[in-house]
């Protein structure tokens, strides 16, 4: 049975800044929305633990606080920095945690990116970010393995296969001979697509921002096989990724080339596919540019496709309008917003 370890304050239970001392003694204690139901669903399928930096509570105090919201009975153990003799994000904290629960494949869930995600990832744990405010990962470089914004999503997130992590994606790109310039291009497109996905989520859409990032990061993985056209590298990249067992990633990669927009069978359909497609059209090399400028570069780079490229111009701008509506911006301000977000 696999093990899941969760942070405590502002992950499982609300941290009220106006109260001092051990949480078990606070006049008010409260679970985060969806926590009891999520833990009840996971109970019996996973071993559930809490690991926290709490300084004013020991493990018994934490259990008392958890008991006040009727979830203590769902947990297999609680560990604070007192028991683990270290604080997050130190490697010692996570190494001692793994030794204590005796599961090197431990999943770690928390809300604080620096302490929870970076610390646990550095220690080699599988990381799941609780991100209710749709905050961007540092440097728009999400190293975590999965993400959710409400606890009612957690059981499903844990049930389905995780996406390849960034180290794996890097290896795939390097295996295909991707050079420095193309790697920079992929990274910039991924950062833009990821930020646009977060804006969509903030504006009420439902978008898998991590799927968008990984697909954008890999979108030109087939480029070294087909660098003479602006079309077929999507198919080559998709075939490679599908062989690795990630058909959803493959579909997004397949539908990102410019001329897919004119083909009913290849047009991007899902929000994730559309965001990656559009993000790629904002990046020339590693520079963020307007759509018009990007199209001009593509026309000069691929003269045989000039007529086809110019023919989709109006459709591309219509697609931009639709995406801007999802994000809550106007087409005239979207480029500025992207540049500001990625500064």
C-alpha positions in Angstrom: 0.0 0.0 0.0 1.4 3.4 -1.0 1.9 6.2 1.4 0.7 9.8 1.2 2.1 12.5 3.5 0.3 15.8 3.8 1.3 19.2 5.2 -0.8 20.5 8.0 -1.3 24.2 8.2 -3.2 25.7 5.2 -3.2 22.2 3.5 -5.3 20.1 5.8 -6.4 22.8 8.3 -6.8 26.5 8.1 -4.0 28.4 9.8 -5.6 31.4 11.6 -2.9 34.0 12.0 -4.7 35.7 14.9 -4.3 32.7 17.2 -1.1 31.7 19.0 0.0 28.6 20.8 -0.9 25.0 19.9 -3.8 24.7 17.4 -5.5 22.2 19.6 -6.2 25.1 22.1 -7.5 27.6 19.5 -11.0 28.8 20.0 -11.7 28.0 16.3 -10.3 25.1 14.2 -11.4 24.4 10.6 -10.5 21.9 7.8 -9.9 23.2 4.3 -12.8 22.6 2.0 -13.2 18.9 0.9 -10.5 17.5 3.2 -12.7 15.1 5.3 -14.3 13.6 2.2 -11.0 13.3 0.3 -9.3 11.6 3.2 -12.2 9.2 3.8 -12.1 8.2 0.1 -8.3 7.6 0.3 -8.4 5.8 3.6 -7.8 2.1 3.2 -6.2 2.5 -0.2 -3.2 4.5 1.1 -1.4 5.0 4.3 -2.0 8.6 5.3 0.4 10.7 7.3 0.9 14.3 8.3 4.3 16.0 8.4 4.6 19.6 9.4 7.1 22.3 10.5 4.8 23.2 13.4 6.9 24.6 16.2 4.3 25.1 18.9 2.7 21.7 18.6 4.2 18.2 18.9 2.7 15.1 17.2 0.1 14.6 20.1 -1.0 18.2 19.9 -1.5 18.0 16.1 -3.5 14.8 16.6 -5.7 16.6 19.1 -6.4 19.4 16.7 -7.2 16.9 13.9 -9.5 15.1 16.3 -11.5 18.3 16.8 -12.4 18.2 13.1 -13.0 14.4 13.1 -10.2 13.3 10.8 -7.5 12.1 13.3 -8.9 8.5 12.9 -8.1 8.5 9.2 -4.3 9.0 9.7 -1.6 6.4 10.2 0.8 8.9 11.9 1.8 12.5 12.5 5.3 13.9 12.5 6.5 17.4 13.4 9.9 18.9 13.2 10.3 17.7 16.8 10.0 14.1 15.8 12.0 14.4 12.5 14.7 16.6 14.0 14.7 18.9 11.0 12.6 21.5 9.2 11.2 21.7 5.7 12.6 22.2 3.1 15.8 20.5 4.3 16.7 17.2 2.9 17.1 15.8 6.4 13.4 16.4 7.1 12.3 14.4 4.1 14.9 11.7 4.4 14.0 11.1 8.1 10.3 11.1 7.0 10.9 8.4 4.4 12.9 6.3 7.0 10.1 6.7 9.5 7.2 5.7 7.3 9.4 3.1 5.4 8.2 4.1 2.0 10.7 5.6 -0.5 7.8 6.0 -3.0 6.0 8.4 -0.7 3.7 11.1 -2.2 4.1 14.5 -0.5 1.2 17.0 -0.7 1.4 20.6 0.4 0.6 24.2 -0.4 4.0 25.9 0.1 6.0 25.6 -3.0 9.4 26.4 -1.5 9.0 24.2 1.6 6.8 21.4 0.4 7.3 21.0 -3.4 11.0 22.0 -3.8 12.1 20.3 -0.6 10.2 17.0 -1.3 11.2 17.0 -5.0 14.9 17.5 -4.1 14.6 14.4 -1.8 13.2 12.4 -4.7 9.6 12.2 -3.5 6.5 12.4 -5.8 5.1 15.9 -5.2 1.5 17.0 -5.5 0.8 20.7 -5.1 -2.3 22.0 -3.4 -2.8 25.3 -5.3 -6.2 26.8 -4.6 -5.3 30.2 -5.9 -3.8 29.0 -9.2 -0.4 30.5 -8.4 2.4 30.1 -10.9 5.3 27.9 -9.8 8.6 29.8 -9.4 10.1 30.9 -12.7 7.1 29.3 -14.5 9.0 26.1 -14.2 6.7 23.6 -12.4 8.8 20.7 -11.2 6.0 19.1 -9.2 4.3 15.9 -10.4 0.6 16.7 -10.1 -1.6 19.6 -8.9 -5.1 20.3 -7.6 -7.0 23.3 -6.5 -9.7 21.6 -4.4 -9.5 18.5 -2.2 -12.5 16.9 -4.0 -10.1 16.5 -7.0 -7.4 14.7 -5.1 -8.6 11.1 -5.2 -8.9 11.3 -9.0 -5.5 13.0 -9.4 -3.9 10.2 -7.4 -5.8 7.5 -9.3 -4.7 8.4 -12.8 -1.1 8.1 -14.2 1.1 11.1 -13.6 2.7 13.0 -16.4 6.5 12.6 -17.1 8.5 14.9 -14.8 10.7 17.7 -16.2 13.9 15.7 -15.9 12.3 12.9 -18.0 11.1 15.5 -20.6 14.6 17.0 -20.8 16.1 13.6 -21.4 13.6 12.9 -24.2 14.5 16.2 -25.9 18.2 15.6 -25.6 17.8 12.0 -26.9 16.4 13.5 -30.1 19.3 15.9 -30.5 17.5 19.1 -29.6 20.0 21.9 -29.4 20.3 24.9 -27.1 18.3 27.3 -29.3 15.3 24.9 -29.7 15.4 24.0 -26.0 15.1 27.7 -25.2 12.2 28.0 -27.6 10.4 25.1 -25.9 11.0 26.5 -22.5 9.6 29.9 -23.4 6.5 28.4 -25.1 6.0 26.2 -22.1 6.2 29.2 -19.7 3.7 31.2 -21.7 1.2 28.3 -22.2 1.4 27.5 -18.5 0.7 31.1 -17.5 -2.2 31.3 -19.9 -3.6 28.1 -18.4 -3.5 29.6 -15.0 -5.3 32.7 -16.2 -8.0 30.5 -17.7 -8.5 28.7 -14.4 -8.7 32.0 -12.5 -11.4 33.1 -15.0 -13.5 30.0 -14.4 -12.3 27.6 -17.1 -11.1 24.2 -16.2 -7.6 23.6 -17.6 -4.9 21.1 -16.7 -2.1 23.6 -16.4 0.6 20.9 -15.8 -0.5 19.0 -18.9 -0.3 22.3 -20.9 3.2 22.9 -19.6 4.6 19.4 -20.3 3.0 19.4 -23.8 4.4 22.8 -24.6 7.8 21.8 -23.2 7.9 18.9 -25.6 6.0 20.4 -28.5 9.0 20.5 -30.9 10.5 17.2 -29.9 10.0 16.0 -33.5 11.7 19.0 -35.0 15.0 17.4 -35.6 13.3 14.8 -37.9 11.4 17.3 -40.0 13.1 20.7 -40.0 12.4 21.4 -43.7 8.7 22.2 -43.2 6.5 23.9 -40.7 4.0 21.0 -40.4 5.2 17.4 -40.2 7.3 17.6 -37.0 4.1 17.6 -34.9 3.2 14.1 -36.3 6.7 12.8 -35.6 6.8 14.2 -32.1 3.3 12.8 -31.3 4.3 9.3 -32.5 7.4 9.3 -30.3 5.4 10.5 -27.2 2.6 8.0 -27.8 5.2 5.2 -27.9 6.3 6.3 -24.4 2.7 5.9 -23.2 1.3 9.4 -23.1 -1.4 9.7 -25.7 -2.9 12.9 -24.2 0.5 14.7 -24.5 0.9 13.3 -27.9 -2.4 14.7 -29.2 -1.4 18.2 -28.1 2.0 17.9 -29.7 0.5 16.6 -32.9 -1.9 19.6 -33.2 0.5 22.5 -32.5 2.1 23.1 -36.0 0.8 26.3 -37.6 -1.0 24.7 -40.6 -3.1 22.4 -38.4 -5.5 25.3 -38.1 -6.6 24.8 -41.7 -7.2 21.0 -41.4 -10.5 19.9 -39.8 -8.9 16.6 -38.8 -5.8 18.3 -37.2 -7.3 21.5 -35.7 -6.6 21.9 -31.9 -9.9 21.2 -30.1 -9.4 21.1 -26.3 -8.5 24.1 -24.3 -5.1 22.5 -23.6 -4.4 21.9 -27.3 -5.5 25.5 -28.2 -3.3 27.1 -25.5 -0.2 25.3 -26.6 -0.9 26.0 -30.3 -1.3 29.8 -29.5 1.6 30.0 -27.1 3.9 28.7 -29.8 2.8 31.5 -32.1 4.0 34.1 -29.6 7.6 32.9 -29.6 10.2 33.4 -32.3 13.4 31.7 -31.2 13.1 32.5 -27.5 11.7 36.0 -28.0 8.1 36.9 -27.2 6.7 38.6 -30.3 3.3 39.6 -31.7 1.4 37.2 -33.9 2.0 39.3 -36.9 5.7 39.3 -36.5 5.8 35.6 -35.8 3.8 34.9 -39.1 6.3 37.1 -41.0 9.2 35.1 -39.7 7.5 31.8 -40.7 6.7 33.1 -44.2 10.4 34.0 -44.7 11.5 30.7 -43.2 9.2 28.4 -45.2 8.7 30.0 -48.7 6.9 27.0 -50.2 4.1 27.3 -47.5 3.8 31.1 -47.8 0.3 31.0 -49.4 -1.0 28.5 -46.8 0.5 30.5 -43.9 -1.1 33.7 -45.0 -4.4 31.9 -45.6 -4.8 31.1 -41.9 -4.0 34.5 -40.6 -7.6 35.6 -39.9 -8.4 32.3 -38.2 -5.3 32.6 -36.0 -6.4 36.0 -34.8 -9.9 34.7 -34.2 -8.4 31.9 -32.1 -6.5 34.5 -30.1 -9.7 36.4 -29.5 -11.3 33.3 -28.1 -8.3 32.5 -25.8 -8.3 36.1 -24.6 -11.9 35.8 -23.6 -11.1 32.6 -21.6 -8.3 34.5 -19.8 -10.2 37.7 -19.2 -8.0 40.0 -21.3 -8.4 41.8 -24.6 -6.3 40.9 -27.6 -4.6 44.3 -27.4 -3.3 43.7 -23.9 -2.5 39.9 -23.9 1.1 40.3 -25.1 1.9 42.9 -22.5 0.3 40.7 -19.8 2.5 37.7 -20.9 5.6 39.8 -20.9 4.9 41.2 -17.4 4.1 37.8 -16.0 7.4 36.3 -17.3 9.6 39.2 -16.3 
